[in-house]
Amino acid sequence: MGNRTSVKLDKLVGMLRNKDEATRLNAVRGLEMCADSRVPDVLRALASKDPSTRVRYEARKAYEKLTQKPAEAAPPPKSTSTKEQRDGFLDHRVFTRRYGVSDAETKIKLIDAIDKTICNLRRAFTLLLKDEEDERVRAKFARSLGSIGGVDDIPAIASCLMDDDPRVRANAIEGLERLGHPKAYSYITHLLADSDNRIRANVIKALQSYGKRNLETILKEMLNSEHVSMRDSAAYCLAVIATEEHLPLLDKGARDPERSVRRKIRTALERLTREGSEAAKEKLASFSEQTAVFHIGSRDDFSALLEGASEVEDLNHEDTSRRMDAISRITARNDRKFVPMLCERLKEESTSIVSVALIDAIKSYGEPSTISTLSRKLSDEDPNVASRAAFAMLDLDFDEAAPFVAVALNHPSADVRGSVFVRVLQADPEMAIGQLETLCRSTKKSIRRSVVTCFQATGSTESALPFHERMDGLALAAFRLETDEELFESFAQAYADVATKGTLDEFFMLLAELEEEERQPDHSPRRGERPVVLRLAAIRQAKHKIIKRLPLTPEEVGTYAGRAEAQLRANLNQSRHR
């Protein structure tokens, strides 16, 4: 149990190194469910160091959730001093109560005291904002100053629009919106083109509050974005500012694959319906049906959705366990009408464990038409996902999948390259070896390295032993022609893994040639590529491996070596007589 937990944590930590923000966010959610004592330390470090504001925020929330202590019983109330009683008016409830029972003079004093306090706070906020290093505190200052400040505070808030942290910039926009002063308008219009989704959303909301219209173009662009966060922010704006003019945008958002986007669009339609919009009321009535059609593919399949409505919702839930449970329930239904929905989910899924479950579920229906969807995961950074997708495709329709699977042979993971190649080799040796021959001729070192992996996998897999005779000649040719120092040694070892007696004469011939070259008093590096002594070391190591693996008797080794020597002498004599 402890080992599995450790492995899980290591995998999640590996995901945190990914450049993709969505992957790191999924890792944070996984850490929250990981029962490992080291998780809080990981989250705490992530909350301060991750380059993404969103990831830092989610990491901090997860850390606080995991480390918060159970609430203690409230202590008995303390007796308050006269000063505390006097200053209690800062609580609006206390102020309202005292205001209601006071005479005019006391009311004026209360108001003056509040006015003086707010003025002092404004000055304090402005001064402290300049020197604050923590971006979370700066963000709070920027927004709160908008609530208590005035026109004179616009420059202080606007200075935060140039902050390096996107959250600070976003909160500064909210602060300027809260001020509600026309002078603030000019400071934020240029931020409509900002790449951060929250900043764009806050600008749109602020401009709307200032009476600016014709924001449909930017909202449409956001709804068309490939990034979920950008589409979600557009939907958030629409939930707040949408009018009947925005109904075409709401219609588009209602068909978004992300549940969070659709939920905000529904909120917008509900608000417009309450405000008396008949058109919004109609769209709201068909909202669920539209969602169903998106996932299932056609109105003919709507009944299937109604029967599995909870599965549909849970399949797009942000919680990993809910999505996993939905996949299990859908698979148990064994209804082919759910296949398009599973495929759509797989396109968007970034969590490895869920991707694997989706691949297995899709494969279980046995439909070759899903191969193109599965192929999207062949380049997944998680080796388990990539290899699972390749095997599923090959099992569904080998001939159809074969052209796609070539992608997996160039996967960064050696395990993926090796396992997929062996699987293809067993099904179609001609095609597999043909692909290997093509890859051997590549000018890219990374591709030739993948070839080494394929040879090594073939040598270490017992089921691939019958193919060694087909592979050894190709492996021998590959390492004889290899010019890269590192790969020459790797290819030599790969040849040793698949060598058969059929190519040993040629192998010993190469060994004899290099030994003869080494004996020359002034021998130069072979073709200027690698010193002979180093090439010899690699080949001799391969020789020992071959003798141990086959194994060969000393007499056989002598025979092969003798033939090589004899052939070498014949070649030398032939060259002298020319």
C-alpha positions as a printed Julia matrix, in Angstrom:
578×3 Matrix{Float64}:
   0.0     0.0     0.0
   2.79    2.42    0.94
   4.63    1.7    -2.28
   1.56    2.43   -4.41
   1.07    5.72   -2.56
   4.69    6.65   -3.16
   4.44    5.82   -6.83
   1.3     7.9    -7.13
   2.96   10.89   -5.47
   6.03   10.59   -7.69
   3.82   10.51  -10.77
   1.9    13.59   -9.64
   5.13   15.44   -8.88
   6.29   14.55  -12.39
   3.08   16.07  -13.8
   3.87   19.29  -11.88
   6.99   19.69  -14.03
   4.87   19.74  -17.2
   4.73   23.06  -19.06
   0.98   22.68  -19.67
  -1.07   24.55  -17.04
  -4.02   22.15  -17.3
  -1.76   19.17  -16.57
  -0.39   20.86  -13.45
  -3.91   21.73  -12.29
  -4.92   18.07  -12.63
  -1.85   17.15  -10.6
  -2.93   19.54   -7.82
  -6.38   17.88   -7.73
  -4.69   14.49   -7.6
  -2.46   15.6    -4.72
  -5.54   16.62   -2.78
  -6.71   12.99   -2.89
  -3.26   11.47   -2.31
  -2.81    9.98    1.15
   0.86   10.81    1.59
   2.33   12.81    4.47
   4.59   14.7     2.05
   1.71   16.19    0.05
   1.31   19.39    2.17
   4.99   20.25    1.67
   4.64   19.77   -2.1
   1.52   21.95   -2.21
   3.11   24.67   -0.08
   6.14   24.87   -2.39
   3.89   24.89   -5.45
   1.73   27.7    -4.04
   4.74   30.03   -3.93
   6.82   28.93   -6.93
   4.55   27.87   -9.81
   4.56   30.4   -12.69
   0.77   30.14  -13.12
  -1.42   32.25  -10.85
  -4.25   29.76  -11.18
  -2.04   26.8   -10.2
  -0.67   28.72   -7.19
  -4.22   29.57   -6.13
  -5.47   25.98   -6.43
  -2.35   24.67   -4.65
  -2.89   27.11   -1.79
  -6.57   26.12   -1.46
  -5.64   22.43   -1.43
  -2.92   23.05    1.15
  -5.28   24.96    3.43
  -7.91   22.25    3.06
  -5.45   19.5     4.01
  -3.83   21.34    6.91
  -6.77   23.13    8.5
  -7.44   22.1    12.06
 -10.89   21.17   13.38
 -12.72   24.17   14.66
 -12.35   24.64   18.41
 -15.13   25.62   20.68
 -15.53   29.37   20.81
 -14.15   30.96   23.99
 -16.56   32.75   26.26
 -17.07   36.39   25.33
 -14.68   38.82   26.91
 -15.76   41.97   28.55
 -15.06   44.89   26.26
 -13.49   48.18   27.18
 -15.16   51.52   26.68
 -12.88   52.2    23.67
 -13.81   48.86   22.06
 -17.46   49.64   22.59
 -16.97   53.08   21.04
 -15.12   51.74   18.03
 -17.63   48.96   17.48
 -19.49   51.17   15.03
 -17.01   49.99   12.36
 -19.11   46.83   12.21
 -22.05   47.95   10.06
 -24.52   46.07   12.22
 -23.28   47.82   15.38
 -23.27   51.16   13.58
 -26.85   50.71   12.35
 -28.02   49.78   15.81
 -26.3    52.76   17.48
 -27.35   55.14   14.7
 -30.97   54.18   15.19
 -31.03   55.04   18.9
 -28.84   58.13   18.87
 -29.64   61.81   18.71
 -28.55   64.01   15.82
 -25.3    65.12   17.43
 -24.2    61.55   18.12
 -25.1    60.51   14.58
 -22.93   63.3    13.13
 -20.03   62.23   15.32
 -20.42   58.62   14.19
 -20.43   59.65   10.52
 -17.41   61.95   10.98
 -15.55   59.15   12.73
 -16.25   56.75    9.86
 -15.25   59.37    7.27
 -11.98   60.02    9.09
 -11.29   56.29    9.42
 -11.9    55.67    5.71
  -9.62   58.57    4.73
  -6.88   57.18    6.94
  -7.38   53.71    5.45
  -7.13   55.11    1.91
  -3.81   56.73    2.69
  -2.56   53.59    4.42
  -3.67   51.32    1.55
  -1.96   53.55   -1.03
   1.34   53.67    0.89
   1.38   49.97    1.76
   0.5    48.94   -1.79
   3.7    50.49   -3.15
   6.01   48.37   -0.97
   4.05   45.1    -0.72
   6.0    42.11   -2.13
   3.35   39.38   -1.89
   1.19   39.36   -5.04
  -1.86   38.07   -3.12
  -1.77   41.07   -0.77
  -1.23   43.51   -3.65
  -4.26   42.02   -5.4
  -6.41   42.53   -2.27
  -5.21   46.11   -1.87
  -5.99   46.95   -5.52
  -9.58   45.72   -5.32
 -10.34   47.04   -1.81
  -8.97   50.49   -2.6
 -11.55   50.65   -5.35
 -14.29   50.15   -2.74
 -13.18   52.84   -0.29
 -11.25   55.21   -2.59
 -12.09   58.09   -4.87
 -10.89   59.73   -8.05
  -7.56   60.66   -6.4
  -6.83   56.95   -5.9
  -7.12   56.07   -9.62
  -3.35   56.43  -10.31
  -2.48   54.13   -7.37
  -4.9    51.43   -8.55
  -3.93   51.91  -12.22
  -0.25   51.36  -11.35
  -1.2    47.74  -10.58
  -2.25   47.24  -14.21
   1.46   46.92  -15.03
   2.07   44.31  -12.32
   3.82   41.09  -13.37
   1.17   38.96  -11.66
  -2.05   38.56  -13.71
  -4.18   38.29  -10.56
  -3.02   41.71   -9.39
  -3.85   43.19  -12.82
  -7.27   41.52  -12.82
  -8.07   42.81   -9.33
  -6.93   46.31  -10.3
  -9.52   46.28  -13.09
 -12.17   45.3   -10.53
 -10.97   48.13   -8.29
 -11.31   50.69  -11.1
 -14.75   49.31  -11.9
 -15.81   49.75   -8.27
 -14.73   53.39   -8.33
 -17.19   53.96  -11.17
 -15.45   57.15  -12.27
 -15.26   58.01  -16.02
 -11.54   58.75  -15.71
 -10.87   55.07  -14.95
 -12.26   54.06  -18.34
  -9.2    55.07  -20.36
  -6.86   52.97  -18.21
  -8.4    49.59  -19.07
  -9.58   49.62  -22.71
  -6.21   48.45  -24.09
  -6.36   45.34  -21.89
  -9.08   43.77  -24.04
  -6.27   42.11  -25.98
  -4.59   40.66  -22.87
  -3.77   36.95  -23.11
  -5.04   36.23  -19.57
  -8.66   35.06  -19.51
  -9.57   36.64  -16.18
  -8.17   40.02  -17.19
 -10.19   40.0   -20.41
 -13.34   39.04  -18.52
 -12.9    41.79  -15.94
 -12.26   44.39  -18.67
 -15.45   43.39  -20.52
 -17.47   43.54  -17.29
 -15.98   46.92  -16.37
 -16.56   48.41  -19.82
 -20.15   47.21  -19.7
 -20.6    48.99  -16.37
 -19.26   52.17  -17.96
 -21.92   51.91  -20.66
 -19.76   50.57  -23.47
 -21.54   48.23  -25.86
 -20.55   46.25  -28.94
 -18.42   43.75  -27.0
 -19.8    40.8   -28.94
 -16.71   40.44  -31.14
 -14.3    39.91  -28.26
 -16.76   37.59  -26.49
 -17.18   35.52  -29.65
 -13.41   35.24  -29.99
 -13.14   34.03  -26.41
 -15.92   31.45  -26.91
 -14.05   30.11  -29.96
 -10.81   29.71  -28.02
  -9.23   26.26  -27.73
  -8.49   27.01  -24.07
 -11.24   26.04  -21.64
 -10.3    28.83  -19.21
 -10.87   31.49  -21.9
 -14.27   30.05  -22.89
 -15.22   29.77  -19.22
 -14.38   33.44  -18.64
 -16.5    34.46  -21.64
 -19.41   32.49  -20.21
 -18.87   34.18  -16.82
 -19.15   37.59  -18.51
 -22.31   36.57  -20.3
 -23.81   35.33  -17.05
 -23.36   38.86  -15.66
 -23.92   41.2   -18.62
 -25.87   39.27  -21.29
 -28.87   40.92  -22.94
 -31.13   39.62  -25.71
 -28.52   40.92  -28.16
 -26.18   38.23  -26.87
 -28.54   35.3   -27.54
 -26.5    33.99  -30.52
 -23.46   33.83  -28.23
 -25.48   32.09  -25.53
 -26.66   29.57  -28.11
 -23.04   28.81  -29.0
 -22.0    28.53  -25.36
 -24.85   26.1   -24.66
 -23.12   23.59  -26.96
 -19.69   23.91  -25.37
 -18.12   20.56  -24.36
 -17.18   21.88  -20.91
 -19.82   21.58  -18.21
 -18.6    24.71  -16.37
 -19.15   26.81  -19.51
 -22.63   25.43  -20.11
 -23.57   26.0   -16.45
 -22.71   29.72  -16.69
 -24.63   30.05  -19.96
 -27.64   28.54  -18.24
 -27.28   31.13  -15.47
 -27.39   33.88  -18.11
 -30.54   32.44  -19.69
 -32.23   32.08  -16.29
 -31.48   35.72  -15.47
 -32.84   36.97  -18.8
 -35.95   34.82  -18.35
 -36.59   36.39  -14.93
 -36.2    39.8   -16.59
 -39.02   38.92  -19.0
 -37.21   37.76  -22.16
 -39.41   35.32  -24.05
 -36.58   34.42  -26.45
 -34.34   33.5   -23.5
 -37.2    31.48  -22.0
 -37.45   29.42  -25.21
 -33.71   28.8   -25.28
 -33.74   27.81  -21.62
 -36.51   25.28  -22.27
 -34.41   23.56  -24.92
 -31.12   23.97  -23.05
 -30.94   20.42  -21.67
 -31.89   18.93  -25.01
 -29.17   20.94  -26.78
 -26.62   19.67  -24.28
 -27.74   16.13  -24.87
 -27.5    16.46  -28.63
 -23.96   17.79  -28.32
 -22.77   14.8   -26.36
 -24.72   12.05  -28.02
 -24.54   13.23  -31.6
 -28.17   13.39  -32.77
 -31.7    13.9   -31.52
 -32.41   10.27  -32.21
 -30.12    9.43  -29.34
 -31.78   11.8   -26.89
 -33.6     8.98  -25.14
 -30.27    7.35  -24.31
 -29.19   10.52  -22.61
 -32.36   10.75  -20.57
 -31.77    7.24  -19.3
 -28.14    8.02  -18.43
 -28.44   11.7   -17.5
 -26.4    11.37  -14.32
 -23.63    9.6   -16.22
 -23.5    12.42  -18.76
 -23.15   15.05  -16.05
 -20.6    13.08  -14.05
 -18.51   12.32  -17.14
 -17.74   16.03  -17.42
 -17.44   16.65  -13.69
 -14.28   18.35  -12.46
 -13.76   15.64   -9.84
 -11.66   12.74  -11.15
 -13.44   10.07   -9.09
 -16.83   11.21  -10.43
 -15.59   10.9   -14.03
 -14.15    7.44  -13.34
 -17.41    6.28  -11.79
 -19.38    7.64  -14.78
 -17.2     5.68  -17.21
 -17.84    2.46  -15.26
 -21.59    3.02  -15.3
 -21.66    3.88  -19.0
 -19.61    0.78  -19.85
 -22.01   -1.35  -17.82
 -24.94   -0.04  -19.92
 -23.25   -1.41  -23.08
 -25.2     1.07  -25.2
 -23.39    2.13  -28.4
 -25.18    5.47  -28.38
 -22.76    6.58  -25.67
 -19.65    6.0   -27.82
 -19.6     9.53  -29.34
 -19.86   11.0   -25.86
 -16.9     8.91  -24.64
 -14.87    9.98  -27.68
 -15.61   13.66  -27.06
 -14.56   13.3   -23.45
 -11.3    11.58  -24.46
 -10.37   14.52  -26.72
 -10.55   16.89  -23.74
  -9.28   14.59  -20.97
  -5.88   15.44  -19.48
  -5.83   13.14  -16.44
  -3.95    9.93  -17.25
  -5.99    7.5   -15.17
  -9.23    8.78  -16.69
  -7.77    8.68  -20.22
  -6.84    5.01  -19.77
 -10.34    4.2   -18.5
 -11.89    6.02  -21.48
  -9.64    4.16  -23.94
 -10.63    0.8   -22.43
 -14.31    1.77  -22.48
 -14.19    2.88  -26.13
 -12.32   -0.27  -27.14
 -14.94   -2.46  -25.43
 -17.54   -1.42  -28.03
 -15.36   -2.8   -30.85
 -15.98    0.02  -33.32
 -13.09    0.69  -35.77
 -14.56    4.14  -36.43
 -13.12    5.25  -33.08
  -9.5     4.64  -34.18
  -8.97    8.23  -35.31
 -10.11    9.49  -31.89
  -7.85    7.03  -30.08
  -4.91    8.12  -32.23
  -4.98   11.53  -30.49
  -3.5     9.85  -27.43
  -0.56    8.17  -29.22
   1.65   11.14  -28.41
   0.41   11.52  -24.82
   3.29   12.21  -22.45
   2.13    9.43  -20.13
   3.59    6.15  -21.51
   0.68    4.11  -20.15
  -1.87    6.25  -22.0
   0.06    6.2   -25.3
   0.69    2.44  -25.31
  -2.88    1.68  -24.19
  -4.23    3.74  -27.08
  -1.93    1.97  -29.57
  -2.93   -1.5   -28.39
  -6.62   -0.6   -28.44
  -6.34    0.65  -32.02
  -4.45   -2.44  -33.18
  -7.0    -4.74  -31.54
  -9.91   -2.91  -33.19
  -8.53   -3.06  -36.76
  -4.85   -3.73  -37.34
  -4.75   -2.61  -40.98
  -6.64    0.58  -40.22
  -4.53    1.38  -37.18
  -1.09    0.56  -38.6
  -0.47    3.91  -40.33
  -1.32    5.77  -37.09
   0.76    3.56  -34.82
   3.96    4.74  -36.53
   3.56    7.81  -34.3
   4.03    5.63  -31.23
   7.38    4.36  -32.57
   8.7     7.9   -32.13
   7.29    8.35  -28.61
   9.76    9.78  -26.02
   9.25    6.72  -23.83
  11.36    3.68  -24.66
   8.72    1.43  -23.11
   6.08    2.69  -25.54
   8.34    2.35  -28.59
   9.45   -1.14  -27.65
   6.1    -2.61  -26.63
   4.26   -1.21  -29.66
   6.93   -2.44  -32.08
   6.84   -5.97  -30.66
   3.05   -5.97  -30.94
   3.22   -4.9   -34.61
   6.06   -7.36  -35.28
   3.97  -10.26  -34.01
   1.01   -9.28  -36.19
   2.81   -8.27  -39.38
   6.59   -8.91  -39.44
   7.0    -7.56  -42.97
   5.43   -4.23  -42.12
   7.29   -3.91  -38.8
  10.72   -4.66  -40.26
   9.98   -2.41  -43.25
   9.21    0.47  -40.89
  12.39   -0.26  -38.96
  14.47   -0.16  -42.14
  13.01    3.24  -42.97
  13.73    4.58  -39.48
  17.33    3.28  -39.62
  18.01    5.54  -42.6
  16.8     8.65  -40.83
  19.23   11.55  -40.45
  17.71   12.42  -37.08
  19.55   10.99  -34.11
  16.36   10.88  -32.01
  14.65    8.61  -34.55
  17.65    6.28  -34.84
  17.67    6.09  -31.05
  14.05    4.9   -31.18
  15.2     2.12  -33.53
  17.68    0.96  -30.89
  14.8     0.68  -28.45
  12.85   -1.5   -30.87
  15.79   -3.9   -31.27
  16.29   -4.05  -27.52
  12.6    -4.77  -26.92
  12.71   -7.54  -29.52
  15.72   -9.08  -27.82
  14.2    -9.02  -24.37
  10.74  -10.31  -25.32
  10.46  -14.09  -25.42
   7.55  -14.02  -27.87
   9.75  -12.14  -30.36
  12.47  -14.84  -30.5
  11.17  -16.32  -33.81
  11.85  -12.97  -35.49
  15.51  -12.7   -34.53
  16.66  -14.17  -37.84
  14.82  -11.39  -39.65
  16.2    -8.74  -37.34
  19.87   -9.58  -36.89
  21.0    -8.61  -40.4
  19.21   -5.27  -40.12
  20.72   -4.66  -36.67
  24.22   -5.52  -37.9
  23.92   -3.15  -40.85
  22.55   -0.42  -38.56
  25.46   -0.39  -36.17
  28.1    -0.82  -38.9
  26.82    2.35  -40.59
  26.18    4.36  -37.39
  28.42    7.41  -37.08
  27.3     8.72  -33.7
  29.52    7.53  -30.86
  26.74    6.98  -28.37
  24.42    5.22  -30.81
  27.2     3.01  -32.25
  27.61    1.37  -28.84
  23.84    1.1   -28.36
  23.35   -0.48  -31.8
  26.18   -2.94  -31.13
  24.44   -4.06  -27.94
  21.09   -4.2   -29.73
  22.62   -6.47  -32.38
  23.92   -8.73  -29.61
  20.34   -9.03  -28.34
  19.0   -10.41  -31.65
  22.1   -11.95  -33.26
  21.82  -15.41  -34.79
  24.52  -17.64  -36.27
  23.56  -16.51  -39.75
  25.36  -13.16  -39.46
  28.24  -14.11  -37.13
  30.76  -14.49  -40.0
  30.12  -10.88  -40.96
  30.27   -9.74  -37.33
  33.63  -11.45  -36.71
  34.89  -10.04  -40.0
  34.17   -6.51  -38.71
  35.93   -7.39  -35.47
  38.98   -8.72  -37.35
  39.13   -5.62  -39.58
  39.17   -3.29  -36.6
  41.73   -5.4   -34.75
  43.93   -5.33  -37.84
  43.53   -1.56  -38.08
  44.37   -1.22  -34.39
  47.64   -3.08  -34.91
  48.82   -0.51  -37.45
  51.4     1.79  -35.82
  49.89    5.01  -37.15
  46.25    4.08  -37.6
  43.84    6.97  -37.83
  40.23    7.11  -36.6
  37.85    5.19  -38.83
  36.41    7.63  -41.37
  37.28   10.37  -38.87
  34.23    9.43  -36.88
  35.36    7.42  -33.93
  38.69    6.09  -32.65
  39.16    2.45  -33.53
  39.91    1.56  -29.94
  36.5     2.78  -28.82
  34.66    1.02  -31.62
  36.57   -2.14  -30.76
  35.57   -1.86  -27.1
  31.89   -1.69  -28.06
  32.15   -4.66  -30.47
  34.1    -6.81  -28.02
  31.46   -6.13  -25.4
  28.82   -7.21  -27.9
  30.87  -10.34  -28.67
  30.89  -11.38  -25.0
  27.15  -10.82  -24.82
  26.57  -12.94  -27.95
  28.7   -15.82  -26.63
  26.83  -15.76  -23.35
  23.39  -15.48  -24.92
  23.45  -18.02  -27.78
  25.67  -19.62  -26.21
  28.6   -20.57  -28.43
  31.25  -23.11  -27.61
  34.91  -22.02  -27.75
  35.32  -24.2   -30.85
  32.45  -22.36  -32.6
  33.88  -18.97  -31.64
  37.23  -20.05  -33.07
  35.58  -21.32  -36.24
  33.7   -18.05  -36.83
  36.78  -16.0   -36.0
  38.94  -18.23  -38.23
  36.56  -17.8   -41.16
  36.63  -14.07  -40.61
  40.42  -14.02  -40.53
  40.65  -16.16  -43.63
  38.2   -13.95  -45.49
  40.07  -10.86  -44.34
  43.37  -12.24  -45.67
  41.69  -13.12  -48.94
  40.35   -9.62  -49.24
  43.75   -8.12  -48.49
  45.46  -10.34  -51.08
  42.82   -9.46  -53.63
  43.34   -5.75  -53.04
  47.14   -6.1   -53.42
  46.84   -7.76  -56.85
  44.62   -5.01  -58.27
